[in-house]
Amino acid sequence: MLDIQTRLHTLKRPKLLARSVRFGLDDYRRDIHLRRLLQCDTLPRPAVAIMRLFDLEAEMNGLREAKSGNYAVAKHVEILIALAGEAQLLQTATPDAR
């Protein structure tokens, strides 16, 4: 199984999605956005959050690739922003907070 950093670096998405993530990253608020995306009361550690976000993102990307009517680009961007935000947090976190 790939480690988190490798999975993040090998994640390839269309340029428009990637650009949207870069613009939205400054506004990412973990306590608001992550809680809503993961539908949880207690926020998980960044590594756990990233793994759950990978699952949500894979599902969203599958809908995108299938050209499904259930695909929501705004939600996909939200998930990718949260994934990038949690990755930044993971890089700066102390080992016991990961």
C-alpha positions as CSV (number, residue, x, y, z in Angstrom):
1,M,0.0,0.0,0.0
2,L,1.3,3.5,-0.9
3,D,2.0,5.9,2.0
4,I,0.0,9.1,2.3
5,Q,2.7,11.4,0.7
6,T,3.1,9.1,-2.3
7,R,-0.6,8.9,-2.8
8,L,-0.9,12.7,-2.6
9,H,1.9,13.2,-5.2
10,T,0.5,10.6,-7.6
11,L,-3.0,12.0,-7.5
12,K,-3.6,13.4,-11.0
13,R,-6.7,15.4,-11.8
14,P,-7.7,17.8,-14.6
15,K,-5.9,21.2,-14.5
16,L,-9.1,23.1,-13.8
17,L,-9.8,21.1,-10.6
18,A,-6.2,21.5,-9.5
19,R,-6.3,25.2,-10.1
20,S,-9.5,25.5,-8.2
21,V,-8.0,23.8,-5.2
22,R,-5.0,26.2,-5.2
23,F,-7.4,29.1,-5.1
24,G,-9.6,27.7,-2.4
25,L,-6.9,26.4,-0.1
26,D,-6.4,29.7,1.7
27,D,-10.1,29.7,2.8
28,Y,-10.0,26.1,4.2
29,R,-11.2,25.9,7.8
30,R,-10.7,22.4,9.2
31,D,-13.3,22.8,12.0
32,I,-16.0,23.8,9.5
33,H,-15.2,22.1,6.2
34,L,-13.8,18.8,7.4
35,R,-16.6,18.4,9.9
36,R,-19.1,18.9,7.2
37,L,-17.4,16.6,4.6
38,L,-16.7,13.7,7.1
39,Q,-20.0,14.3,8.9
40,C,-18.4,13.9,12.4
41,D,-18.6,15.6,15.7
42,T,-14.9,14.9,16.7
43,L,-12.3,15.8,14.1
44,P,-9.9,13.0,13.4
45,R,-6.1,13.4,13.2
46,P,-4.8,14.6,9.9
47,A,-3.6,11.2,8.7
48,V,-6.9,9.6,9.4
49,A,-8.8,12.5,7.8
50,I,-6.7,12.2,4.7
51,M,-7.4,8.5,4.3
52,R,-11.2,9.1,4.7
53,L,-10.9,12.0,2.2
54,F,-9.1,9.8,-0.3
55,D,-12.1,7.4,-0.2
56,L,-14.5,10.3,-0.8
57,E,-12.4,11.7,-3.5
58,A,-12.1,8.4,-5.3
59,E,-15.9,8.0,-5.2
60,M,-16.3,11.6,-6.6
61,N,-13.7,11.0,-9.3
62,G,-15.4,7.8,-10.3
63,L,-18.7,9.7,-10.8
64,R,-16.8,12.4,-12.9
65,E,-15.1,9.8,-15.1
66,A,-18.4,8.0,-15.6
67,K,-20.0,11.3,-16.5
68,S,-22.7,10.6,-14.0
69,G,-25.6,13.0,-13.4
70,N,-24.8,12.6,-9.7
71,Y,-21.4,14.2,-10.0
72,A,-21.1,17.6,-8.3
73,V,-18.0,19.5,-9.3
74,A,-18.3,21.9,-6.3
75,K,-18.3,18.9,-3.8
76,H,-15.3,17.4,-5.6
77,V,-13.4,20.7,-5.3
78,E,-14.3,20.9,-1.6
79,I,-13.0,17.4,-1.0
80,L,-9.8,18.2,-2.9
81,I,-9.3,21.4,-0.9
82,A,-9.8,19.5,2.3
83,L,-7.3,16.9,1.2
84,A,-4.7,19.5,0.4
85,G,-5.4,21.4,3.7
86,E,-5.0,18.2,5.7
87,A,-1.8,17.3,3.8
88,Q,-0.3,20.7,4.8
89,L,-1.4,20.2,8.4
90,L,0.2,16.7,8.3
91,Q,3.5,18.1,7.1
92,T,3.7,20.7,9.9
93,A,2.3,18.4,12.7
94,T,4.5,16.9,15.3
95,P,4.8,13.1,15.0
96,D,2.3,12.4,17.9
97,A,-0.3,14.7,16.4
98,R,-0.4,12.9,13.0
